[in-house]
Each structure stands twice: as C-alpha cells, then as structure tokens.
C-alpha cells in the first residue's frame, strides 16, 4: 500500500524527494500518513478535495482486494490534517 501511494504522490508533486509516507498498522485498519512539502499540499488536495478523494478511492479499491481497511491522512507540520 505504501509503495502504491508513494508512486501516485511522487508523480503529482514538484518535490518528490520531500515525500514521506508512514504506515501505522492496526488490528483491522491500516493508517497511511502522508507528508509533503508545504508548497505541494495544494496539488495533493486538489480543487475541492477531488485529487485526495480520488487517491483515497484508488487506495480503498486496492485495500479491499487484500481484505484490509485503509485510511489516508495528510500530515502538515507534525499535525494531522484531514482533507
């Protein structure tokens, strides 16, 4: 899952070397924390959140094939931010 998100996000941002992804595993849910350069956050979220929602939809599709629930969160300056 981490590699899937990393591939998508690195192709969207201007600073792919600044992309950081952390997986936090739970019992039934996998949380993926995404951190990007501050100037790239708008590109990840997109207009009215369409880009991040599309990434989440793709991620949920892949996760359902593996019988896992997944949640993608954007981390900004050490704090969680849900788009």
MMTF fields as JSON, N, C-alpha, C and O atoms, coordinates in Angstrom:
{
  "mmtfVersion": "1.0.0",
  "mmtfProducer": "UNKNOWN",
  "numBonds": 331,
  "numAtoms": 332,
  "numGroups": 83,
  "numChains": 1,
  "numModels": 1,
  "chainsPerModel": [1],
  "groupsPerChain": [83],
  "chainIdList": ["A"],
  "bondAtomList": [4, 2, 8, 6, 12, 10, 16, 14, 20, 18, 24, 22, 28, 26, 32, 30, 36, 34, 40, 38, 44, 42, 48, 46, 52, 50, 56, 54, 60, 58, 64, 62, 68, 66, 72, 70, 76, 74, 80, 78, 84, 82, 88, 86, 92, 90, 96, 94, 100, 98, 104, 102, 108, 106, 112, 110, 116, 114, 120, 118, 124, 122, 128, 126, 132, 130, 136, 134, 140, 138, 144, 142, 148, 146, 152, 150, 156, 154, 160, 158, 164, 162, 168, 166, 172, 170, 176, 174, 180, 178, 184, 182, 188, 186, 192, 190, 196, 194, 200, 198, 204, 202, 208, 206, 212, 210, 216, 214, 220, 218, 224, 222, 228, 226, 232, 230, 236, 234, 240, 238, 244, 242, 248, 246, 252, 250, 256, 254, 260, 258, 264, 262, 268, 266, 272, 270, 276, 274, 280, 278, 284, 282, 288, 286, 292, 290, 296, 294, 300, 298, 304, 302, 308, 306, 312, 310, 316, 314, 320, 318, 324, 322, 328, 326],
  "bondOrderList": [1, 1, 1, 1, 1, 1, 1, 1, 1, 1, 1, 1, 1, 1, 1, 1, 1, 1, 1, 1, 1, 1, 1, 1, 1, 1, 1, 1, 1, 1, 1, 1, 1, 1, 1, 1, 1, 1, 1, 1, 1, 1, 1, 1, 1, 1, 1, 1, 1, 1, 1, 1, 1, 1, 1, 1, 1, 1, 1, 1, 1, 1, 1, 1, 1, 1, 1, 1, 1, 1, 1, 1, 1, 1, 1, 1, 1, 1, 1, 1, 1, 1],
  "groupList": [{"groupName": "UNK", "atomNameList": ["N", "CA", "C", "O"], "elementList": ["N", "C", "C", "O"], "formalChargeList": [0, 0, 0, 0], "bondAtomList": [1, 0, 2, 1, 3, 2], "bondOrderList": [1, 1, 2], "singleLetterCode": "X", "chemCompType": "L-PEPTIDE LINKING"}],
  "groupTypeList": [0, 0, 0, 0, 0, 0, 0, 0, 0, 0, 0, 0, 0, 0, 0, 0, 0, 0, 0, 0, 0, 0, 0, 0, 0, 0, 0, 0, 0, 0, 0, 0, 0, 0, 0, 0, 0, 0, 0, 0, 0, 0, 0, 0, 0, 0, 0, 0, 0, 0, 0, 0, 0, 0, 0, 0, 0, 0, 0, 0, 0, 0, 0, 0, 0, 0, 0, 0, 0, 0, 0, 0, 0, 0, 0, 0, 0, 0, 0, 0, 0, 0, 0],
  "groupIdList": [1, 2, 3, 4, 5, 6, 7, 8, 9, 10, 11, 12, 13, 14, 15, 16, 17, 18, 19, 20, 21, 22, 23, 24, 25, 26, 27, 28, 29, 30, 31, 32, 33, 34, 35, 36, 37, 38, 39, 40, 41, 42, 43, 44, 45, 46, 47, 48, 49, 50, 51, 52, 53, 54, 55, 56, 57, 58, 59, 60, 61, 62, 63, 64, 65, 66, 67, 68, 69, 70, 71, 72, 73, 74, 75, 76, 77, 78, 79, 80, 81, 82, 83],
  "secStructList": [7, 2, 2, 2, 2, 2, 2, 2, 2, 2, 6, 6, 1, 1, 7, 4, 4, 4, 7, 3, 3, 3, 3, 3, 3, 7, 1, 1, 3, 3, 3, 3, 3, 3, 3, 7, 7, 4, 4, 4, 2, 2, 2, 2, 2, 7, 4, 4, 4, 2, 2, 2, 2, 2, 2, 2, 2, 2, 2, 2, 2, 2, 2, 2, 2, 6, 6, 7, 3, 3, 3, 3, 3, 3, 3, 3, 6, 6, 3, 3, 3, 7, 7],
  "xCoordList": [0.824, 0.0, 0.871, 0.601, 1.909, 2.794, 3.427, 3.506, 3.871, 4.514, 3.525, 3.888, 2.279, 1.227, 0.982, 0.939, 0.821, 0.591, 1.825, 1.709, 2.992, 4.23, 4.366, 4.76, 4.045, 4.124, 3.192, 3.595, 1.962, 0.987, 1.409, 1.425, 1.749, 2.042, 3.317, 3.351, 4.343, 5.607, 5.454, 6.219, 4.482, 4.249, 3.371, 3.223, 2.797, 1.947, 2.678, 2.326, 3.68, 4.305, 5.542, 6.096, 5.962, 7.171, 8.434, 9.517, 8.293, 9.436, 9.249, 8.941, 9.432, 9.187, 10.149, 9.838, 11.317, 12.267, 11.83, 12.363, 10.879, 10.379, 9.151, 8.632, 8.684, 7.51, 7.899, 8.862, 7.14, 7.356, 6.043, 4.997, 6.116, 4.927, 5.212, 6.241, 4.286, 4.43, 3.184, 2.063, 3.378, 2.256, 2.13, 3.101, 0.925, 0.631, -0.401, -1.544, -0.005, -0.902, -1.724, -1.216, -2.988, -3.887, -4.34, -3.765, -5.357, -5.84, -6.592, -6.4, -7.438, -8.221, -8.055, -8.517, -7.395, -7.269, -5.804, -5.055, -5.418, -4.076, -4.181, -4.961, -3.406, -3.402, -2.124, -1.024, -2.281, -1.136, -1.054, -1.971, 0.062, 0.284, 1.177, 2.256, 0.725, 1.423, 1.89, 1.112, 3.172, 3.743, 4.471, 5.308, 4.15, 4.781, 5.243, 4.899, 6.021, 6.463, 5.235, 4.217, 5.337, 4.189, 3.622, 2.409, 4.489, 4.028, 3.304, 2.614, 3.455, 2.824, 1.502, 0.832, 1.117, -0.113, -1.333, -2.233, -1.367, -2.49, -2.617, -3.725, -1.493, -1.527, -2.067, -2.73, -1.793, -2.276, -3.771, -4.515, -4.21, -5.626, -6.461, -7.523, -6.002, -6.729, -7.909, -8.199, -8.583, -9.744, -10.877, -11.291, -11.363, -12.462, -12.167, -13.093, -10.882, -10.502, -10.638, -10.592, -10.804, -11.03, -9.83, -10.005, -8.613, -7.43, -7.222, -7.0, -7.29, -7.08, -8.198, -7.951, -9.41, -10.51, -10.324, -10.675, -9.778, -9.502, -8.409, -8.501, -7.37, -6.297, -6.864, -6.537, -7.706, -8.309, -9.196, -9.212, -9.936, -10.789, -9.956, -10.287, -8.873, -7.976, -7.366, -7.26, -6.973, -6.362, -7.354, -6.987, -8.588, -9.62, -9.9, -10.175, -9.832, -10.046, -8.953, -9.24, -7.713, -6.598, -6.697, -6.438, -7.069, -7.16, -8.267, -8.111, -9.376, -10.489, -10.117, -10.629, -9.23, -8.756, -7.933, -7.867, -7.301, -6.475, -7.203, -6.587, -8.513, -9.336, -8.783, -8.7, -8.409, -7.879, -8.619, -8.987, -8.834, -9.388, -8.212, -7.263, -8.278, -7.164, -7.674, -8.759, -6.878, -7.217, -5.985, -4.907, -6.128, -5.024, -5.178, -6.204, -4.143, -4.161, -2.994, -1.899, -3.229, -2.178, -1.648, -2.41, -0.344, 0.293, 0.953, 1.755, 0.603, 1.176, 1.841, 1.176, 3.14, 3.909, 3.722, 3.561, 3.745, 3.636, 2.24, 2.063, 1.238, -0.147, -0.955, -0.668, -1.977, -2.856, -3.822, -4.352, -4.039, -4.993, -5.788, -5.219, -7.084, -7.957, -8.538, -9.103, -8.394, -8.922, -10.291, -10.903],
  "yCoordList": [-1.195, 0.0, 1.263, 2.223, 1.233, 2.383, 2.72, 3.89, 1.711, 1.917, 2.47, 3.288, 2.018, 2.481, 3.976, 4.725, 4.408, 5.822, 6.645, 7.736, 6.108, 6.812, 7.059, 8.148, 6.069, 6.2, 7.303, 8.134, 7.307, 8.304, 9.711, 10.636, 9.858, 11.178, 11.764, 12.949, 10.962, 11.473, 11.958, 12.812, 11.426, 11.883, 13.14, 13.736, 13.539, 14.729, 15.979, 17.092, 15.809, 16.948, 17.455, 16.766, 18.676, 19.267, 18.796, 18.786, 18.405, 17.973, 16.524, 16.28, 15.557, 14.16, 13.629, 12.652, 14.258, 13.812, 14.186, 13.647, 15.089, 15.524, 14.726, 14.965, 13.791, 12.99, 11.966, 11.217, 11.943, 10.971, 10.254, 10.882, 8.924, 8.125, 7.171, 6.496, 7.126, 6.263, 5.393, 5.899, 4.095, 3.176, 2.86, 2.48, 3.022, 2.669, 1.561, 1.786, 0.374, -0.773, -0.943, -0.833, -1.21, -1.529, -2.964, -3.72, -3.353, -4.723, -4.982, -6.023, -4.055, -4.217, -3.064, -3.144, -1.99, -0.8, -0.395, -0.425, -0.021, 0.474, 1.979, 2.43, 2.744, 4.196, 4.581, 4.209, 5.325, 5.808, 7.31, 8.049, 7.751, 9.173, 9.716, 9.182, 10.773, 11.366, 12.764, 13.595, 13.009, 14.321, 14.778, 14.053, 15.983, 16.551, 17.968, 18.535, 18.525, 19.913, 20.815, 20.549, 21.878, 22.756, 23.309, 23.476, 23.591, 24.146, 23.107, 23.468, 21.825, 20.757, 20.265, 19.44, 20.746, 20.27, 20.549, 19.714, 21.702, 22.052, 21.114, 20.825, 20.638, 19.705, 18.354, 17.677, 17.953, 16.666, 16.749, 15.812, 17.859, 18.002, 18.273, 17.673, 19.159, 19.474, 20.394, 20.755, 20.766, 21.65, 20.91, 19.828, 21.527, 20.978, 19.558, 18.789, 19.207, 17.9, 16.752, 15.588, 17.06, 15.993, 15.071, 13.861, 15.614, 14.786, 13.823, 12.631, 14.324, 13.454, 12.422, 11.281, 12.804, 11.843, 10.76, 9.604, 11.117, 10.116, 9.156, 7.95, 9.695, 8.835, 7.887, 6.701, 8.403, 7.562, 6.475, 5.345, 6.808, 5.825, 4.703, 3.527, 5.068, 4.056, 3.187, 1.969, 3.826, 3.105, 2.141, 1.021, 2.562, 1.685, 0.502, -0.599, 0.72, -0.358, -1.419, -2.616, -0.979, -1.913, -2.613, -3.812, -1.873, -2.44, -3.488, -4.496, -3.256, -4.214, -5.551, -6.593, -5.525, -6.78, -7.592, -8.818, -6.887, -7.545, -7.708, -8.069, -7.443, -7.541, -6.7, -7.157, -5.471, -4.541, -3.215, -2.824, -2.532, -1.173, -0.22, -0.469, 0.868, 1.803, 3.225, 3.553, 4.068, 5.473, 6.291, 6.041, 7.261, 8.123, 9.482, 10.144, 9.893, 11.179, 12.024, 11.511, 13.321, 14.255, 14.887, 15.437, 14.802, 15.37, 16.689, 16.738, 17.748, 19.06, 19.604, 19.811, 19.835, 20.379, 19.579, 20.152, 18.265, 17.406, 17.238, 16.58, 17.803, 17.664, 16.972, 17.104, 16.223, 15.55, 16.537, 17.422, 16.362, 17.22, 16.337, 15.708, 16.288, 15.518, 16.466, 17.505, 16.099, 16.951, 16.485, 17.075],
  "zCoordList": [0.0, 0.0, 0.0, -0.721, 0.818, 0.933, -0.418, -0.794, -1.135, -2.428, -3.455, -4.301, -3.374, -4.28, -4.097, -5.073, -2.851, -2.552, -2.935, -3.494, -2.629, -2.938, -4.444, -4.862, -5.24, -6.698, -7.205, -8.019, -6.729, -7.174, -6.749, -7.561, -5.474, -4.93, -5.543, -5.876, -5.693, -6.235, -7.674, -8.122, -8.399, -9.757, -9.815, -10.882, -8.7, -8.663, -8.172, -8.563, -7.33, -6.651, -7.393, -8.25, -7.046, -7.613, -6.895, -7.479, -5.629, -4.82, -4.366, -3.2, -5.279, -4.897, -3.845, -3.163, -3.7, -2.685, -1.271, -0.301, -1.141, 0.18, 0.633, 1.723, -0.181, 0.168, 1.23, 1.064, 2.321, 3.392, 3.66, 3.821, 3.707, 3.942, 5.087, 5.113, 6.031, 7.199, 7.326, 7.284, 7.48, 7.689, 9.165, 9.821, 9.676, 11.063, 11.014, 10.614, 11.42, 11.338, 12.591, 13.707, 12.396, 13.492, 13.353, 12.57, 14.096, 14.014, 12.717, 12.089, 12.312, 11.092, 10.11, 8.972, 10.546, 9.719, 9.6, 10.577, 8.408, 8.138, 7.91, 7.071, 8.648, 8.502, 7.774, 8.184, 6.697, 5.935, 6.132, 5.776, 6.707, 6.95, 5.848, 5.591, 5.204, 4.069, 4.432, 4.9, 4.207, 4.464, 3.209, 2.673, 2.739, 1.546, 1.857, 2.894, 0.952, 1.065, 1.143, 0.503, 1.928, 2.144, 0.835, 0.705, -0.128, -1.405, -2.264, -3.217, -1.937, -2.714, -2.132, -2.753, -0.971, -0.33, -1.204, -1.298, -1.834, -2.709, -3.893, -4.345, -4.397, -5.526, -5.101, -5.887, -3.874, -3.366, -3.071, -3.361, -2.501, -2.155, -3.406, -3.577, -4.272, -5.499, -5.247, -4.107, -6.319, -6.199, -5.507, -5.923, -4.441, -3.635, -3.141, -2.883, -3.009, -2.472, -3.451, -3.051, -4.717, -5.7, -5.859, -5.999, -5.842, -6.041, -4.872, -5.087, -3.646, -2.479, -2.378, -1.987, -2.723, -2.692, -3.746, -3.511, -4.899, -5.932, -5.49, -5.721, -4.851, -4.329, -3.281, -3.273, -2.404, -1.361, -1.968, -1.478, -3.033, -3.696, -4.303, -4.153, -4.99, -5.547, -4.449, -4.59, -3.372, -2.259, -1.615, -1.261, -1.464, -0.894, -1.808, -1.333, -3.105, -4.062, -3.94, -3.936, -3.841, -3.677, -2.325, -2.224, -1.296, 0.048, 0.144, 0.834, -0.541, -0.468, -1.09, -0.681, -2.074, -2.668, -1.682, -1.77, -0.735, 0.276, 1.611, 2.614, 1.627, 2.842, 3.989, 5.129, 3.668, 4.657, 4.509, 3.401, 5.619, 5.561, 5.665, 6.409, 4.922, 4.907, 5.029, 4.549, 5.678, 5.857, 5.511, 6.049, 4.624, 4.208, 4.866, 4.716, 5.599, 6.289, 5.816, 5.584, 5.674, 5.312, 6.594, 7.389, 6.783, 7.966, 7.563, 6.63, 8.279, 7.99, 9.247, 10.262, 9.184, 10.298, 11.581, 12.659, 11.462, 12.639, 13.174, 14.199, 12.53, 12.975, 11.919, 10.73, 12.333, 11.381, 10.767, 11.437, 9.46, 8.75, 7.804, 6.912, 7.991, 7.094, 6.07, 6.413, 4.809, 3.736, 3.326, 2.435]
}
